[in-house]
Amino acid sequence: MFSYNITYIYGLDGSGKSTVCQALFKELAKRETQAIYRWMRFNHYSSKLINAIGRLVGLSYYVTYPDGTRIGYHRYDKSPLLGLFYSLSIIMDTFMATLFKIWIPNIFRHKLIVVDRFVFDKIVDLSIDTRDPKLMLKWPGRLLKRLLPRKSFSIHLRVDNDKIFERRPDVRWDENYFVRATLYEEICKIYGENRKVDNNGELKDTLDAIMKQLSK
Protein backbone atom coordinates (compact mmCIF):
# COMPACT_ATOMS: atom_id res chain seq x y z
CA MET A 1 0.00 0.00 0.00
CA PHE A 2 2.79 2.42 0.88
CA SER A 3 6.19 2.87 -0.77
CA TYR A 4 7.77 4.04 2.51
CA ASN A 5 9.01 1.91 5.42
CA ILE A 6 9.26 4.75 7.93
CA THR A 7 6.92 7.66 8.53
CA TYR A 8 8.63 10.29 10.62
CA ILE A 9 6.73 13.24 12.13
CA TYR A 10 8.61 16.18 13.60
CA GLY A 11 8.09 19.78 14.69
CA LEU A 12 7.94 22.16 17.61
CA ASP A 13 6.80 21.13 21.08
CA GLY A 14 3.05 21.63 21.13
CA SER A 15 2.61 21.03 17.39
CA GLY A 16 0.79 17.76 18.12
CA LYS A 17 3.39 15.20 17.03
CA SER A 18 2.55 12.51 19.58
CA THR A 19 -1.20 12.95 19.14
CA VAL A 20 -0.91 12.71 15.36
CA CYS A 21 1.49 9.74 15.51
CA GLN A 22 -0.83 7.80 17.79
CA ALA A 23 -3.84 8.62 15.61
CA LEU A 24 -1.91 7.54 12.51
CA PHE A 25 -0.92 4.30 14.21
CA LYS A 26 -4.59 3.55 14.98
CA GLU A 27 -5.66 4.48 11.44
CA LEU A 28 -3.10 2.10 9.97
CA ALA A 29 -4.43 -0.68 12.20
CA LYS A 30 -7.94 -0.01 10.90
CA ARG A 31 -6.61 -0.43 7.37
CA GLU A 32 -4.94 -3.69 8.39
CA THR A 33 -1.47 -2.23 7.86
CA GLN A 34 1.01 -3.63 10.36
CA ALA A 35 2.87 -0.82 12.09
CA ILE A 36 5.20 -0.06 15.00
CA TYR A 37 5.20 3.19 16.99
CA ARG A 38 8.52 4.64 18.14
CA TRP A 39 9.00 7.72 20.37
CA MET A 40 12.60 8.82 19.81
CA ARG A 41 13.04 12.02 21.79
CA PHE A 42 15.10 11.01 24.82
CA ASN A 43 17.73 8.38 24.06
CA HIS A 44 20.46 9.73 26.29
CA TYR A 45 23.18 7.28 27.18
CA SER A 46 26.71 8.69 26.83
CA SER A 47 25.32 12.24 26.68
CA LYS A 48 24.18 11.90 30.30
CA LEU A 49 27.81 11.99 31.34
CA ILE A 50 28.46 15.16 29.33
CA ASN A 51 25.40 16.82 30.85
CA ALA A 52 26.56 15.84 34.33
CA ILE A 53 29.88 17.56 33.64
CA GLY A 54 27.98 20.49 32.18
CA ARG A 55 26.00 20.88 35.40
CA LEU A 56 29.20 20.85 37.43
CA VAL A 57 30.70 23.71 35.41
CA GLY A 58 27.44 25.66 35.06
CA LEU A 59 26.85 25.02 31.34
CA SER A 60 23.80 22.80 31.88
CA TYR A 61 21.05 24.07 34.17
CA TYR A 62 17.32 24.41 34.81
CA VAL A 63 15.23 27.54 35.13
CA THR A 64 11.95 27.51 37.06
CA TYR A 65 9.41 30.10 35.88
CA PRO A 66 6.60 31.84 37.86
CA ASP A 67 3.94 29.26 36.97
CA GLY A 68 6.17 26.39 38.05
CA THR A 69 7.33 25.44 34.54
CA ARG A 70 10.87 24.05 34.65
CA ILE A 71 12.97 24.15 31.48
CA GLY A 72 16.50 22.86 30.99
CA TYR A 73 19.14 24.77 29.03
CA HIS A 74 22.60 23.92 27.75
CA ARG A 75 25.31 26.44 26.86
CA TYR A 76 27.95 24.27 25.26
CA ASP A 77 28.88 27.12 22.96
CA LYS A 78 30.89 28.49 25.90
CA SER A 79 33.15 25.43 25.91
CA PRO A 80 34.19 24.25 22.41
CA LEU A 81 35.72 21.07 23.83
CA LEU A 82 32.63 20.13 25.85
CA GLY A 83 30.48 21.11 22.88
CA LEU A 84 32.47 18.76 20.65
CA PHE A 85 32.08 15.83 23.03
CA TYR A 86 28.40 16.61 23.51
CA SER A 87 27.83 16.60 19.74
CA LEU A 88 29.64 13.28 19.42
CA SER A 89 27.65 11.78 22.30
CA ILE A 90 24.32 12.86 20.80
CA ILE A 91 25.29 11.32 17.45
CA MET A 92 26.40 8.08 19.11
CA ASP A 93 23.29 7.87 21.31
CA THR A 94 21.02 8.53 18.34
CA PHE A 95 22.86 5.92 16.28
CA MET A 96 22.39 3.26 18.98
CA ALA A 97 18.70 4.08 19.39
CA THR A 98 18.20 4.07 15.63
CA LEU A 99 19.96 0.73 15.24
CA PHE A 100 17.81 -1.12 17.76
CA LYS A 101 14.51 0.75 17.47
CA ILE A 102 14.33 1.44 13.73
CA TRP A 103 16.94 -0.24 11.51
CA ILE A 104 16.74 -3.78 12.92
CA PRO A 105 12.90 -3.82 13.18
CA ASN A 106 12.76 -2.39 9.65
CA ILE A 107 14.87 -5.27 8.33
CA PHE A 108 13.29 -8.19 10.16
CA ARG A 109 9.71 -7.24 10.96
CA HIS A 110 8.66 -5.71 7.64
CA LYS A 111 6.23 -3.31 9.27
CA LEU A 112 5.64 0.40 8.73
CA ILE A 113 7.37 2.30 11.53
CA VAL A 114 5.72 5.48 12.78
CA VAL A 115 8.41 7.65 14.37
CA ASP A 116 7.65 10.50 16.78
CA ARG A 117 10.68 12.87 16.84
CA PHE A 118 13.93 11.85 15.24
CA VAL A 119 16.97 13.24 13.44
CA PHE A 120 15.64 16.69 12.47
CA ASP A 121 14.47 17.30 16.03
CA LYS A 122 17.90 16.20 17.24
CA ILE A 123 19.56 18.62 14.83
CA VAL A 124 17.41 21.49 16.10
CA ASP A 125 18.08 20.61 19.75
CA LEU A 126 21.83 20.34 19.13
CA SER A 127 21.84 23.63 17.24
CA ILE A 128 20.21 25.30 20.25
CA ASP A 129 22.51 23.64 22.78
CA THR A 130 25.63 24.73 20.89
CA ARG A 131 24.20 28.05 19.66
CA ASP A 132 25.11 27.12 16.08
CA PRO A 133 22.29 27.95 13.64
CA LYS A 134 24.28 26.46 10.75
CA LEU A 135 24.92 23.12 12.48
CA MET A 136 22.54 21.36 10.09
CA LEU A 137 25.03 22.09 7.29
CA LYS A 138 28.08 20.96 9.26
CA TRP A 139 29.34 17.47 10.14
CA PRO A 140 27.05 16.89 13.18
CA GLY A 141 23.96 17.73 11.14
CA ARG A 142 25.11 15.70 8.13
CA LEU A 143 25.88 12.65 10.26
CA LEU A 144 22.52 12.81 12.03
CA LYS A 145 20.72 13.20 8.71
CA ARG A 146 22.40 10.04 7.41
CA LEU A 147 20.70 8.03 10.17
CA LEU A 148 17.36 8.56 8.44
CA PRO A 149 16.62 5.43 6.37
CA ARG A 150 16.27 5.87 2.62
CA LYS A 151 12.66 4.76 2.37
CA SER A 152 11.37 7.24 4.91
CA PHE A 153 8.61 9.81 4.67
CA SER A 154 9.31 12.93 6.76
CA ILE A 155 6.45 15.22 7.74
CA HIS A 156 6.84 18.62 9.37
CA LEU A 157 3.76 19.50 11.41
CA ARG A 158 3.07 23.22 11.07
CA VAL A 159 1.07 25.03 13.76
CA ASP A 160 0.65 28.77 14.40
CA ASN A 161 2.46 30.12 17.46
CA ASP A 162 -0.76 31.23 19.16
CA LYS A 163 -2.23 27.76 18.76
CA ILE A 164 0.90 26.15 20.22
CA PHE A 165 0.83 28.49 23.22
CA GLU A 166 -2.84 27.62 23.71
CA ARG A 167 -2.13 23.89 23.65
CA ARG A 168 1.08 24.06 25.66
CA PRO A 169 1.22 27.20 27.84
CA ASP A 170 4.55 26.06 29.28
CA VAL A 171 6.23 26.37 25.88
CA ARG A 172 5.89 30.17 25.87
CA TRP A 173 8.53 30.30 28.62
CA ASP A 174 11.17 28.66 26.45
CA GLU A 175 13.78 31.35 25.78
CA ASN A 176 14.75 29.56 22.56
CA TYR A 177 11.25 29.02 21.19
CA PHE A 178 11.40 31.39 18.24
CA VAL A 179 14.92 30.31 17.34
CA ARG A 180 13.65 26.73 17.27
CA ALA A 181 10.78 27.72 15.00
CA THR A 182 13.21 29.36 12.58
CA LEU A 183 15.50 26.31 12.59
CA TYR A 184 12.62 23.99 11.70
CA GLU A 185 11.74 26.24 8.76
CA GLU A 186 15.39 26.22 7.64
CA ILE A 187 15.47 22.42 7.73
CA CYS A 188 12.42 22.30 5.47
CA LYS A 189 14.15 24.57 2.98
CA ILE A 190 17.41 22.62 2.99
CA TYR A 191 15.94 19.12 2.80
CA GLY A 192 13.47 19.24 -0.05
CA GLU A 193 12.05 15.77 0.61
CA ASN A 194 10.25 17.03 3.71
CA ARG A 195 6.49 17.49 3.53
CA LYS A 196 4.64 20.16 5.46
CA VAL A 197 1.25 19.40 6.95
CA ASP A 198 -0.90 22.02 8.65
CA ASN A 199 -2.14 20.95 12.09
CA ASN A 200 -4.04 24.07 13.13
CA GLY A 201 -7.43 22.47 12.57
CA GLU A 202 -9.12 19.20 13.42
CA LEU A 203 -7.08 16.04 13.98
CA LYS A 204 -9.14 14.22 11.33
CA ASP A 205 -8.13 16.78 8.69
CA THR A 206 -4.46 16.44 9.58
CA LEU A 207 -4.70 12.65 9.48
CA ASP A 208 -6.47 12.72 6.11
CA ALA A 209 -3.74 14.97 4.69
CA ILE A 210 -1.01 12.61 5.90
CA MET A 211 -2.75 9.50 4.60
CA LYS A 212 -3.20 11.10 1.17
CA GLN A 213 0.49 11.88 0.96
CA LEU A 214 1.48 8.41 2.15
CA SER A 215 -0.75 6.83 -0.47
CA LYS A 216 0.77 8.71 -3.41
Order of alpha helices (4+ residues) and beta strands (2+ residues): beta-alpha-beta-alpha-beta-beta-alpha-alpha-beta-alpha-alpha-beta-alpha-alpha-beta-alpha
